[in-house]
């Protein structure tokens, strides 16, 4: 991928992009499975980088690992927040 060009990778890598500027007025939710030993730490890295870049962030840990159950819980727990953010719910 990118023929080993580290600079090209950094230009499109989310965590590196978040280090380059401020993203005020944006928000997000990172949901991770509490038992997910691989993706949970990565989710926390993304959450931390986004928060440091000025984003209004939330980190939610749901029971389980890297499964559809965790993804579903993340969506169910945050869909109202997302729809309010889009202005489709009061």
Order of alpha helices (4+ residues) and beta strands (2+ residues): alpha-alpha-beta-alpha-beta-alpha
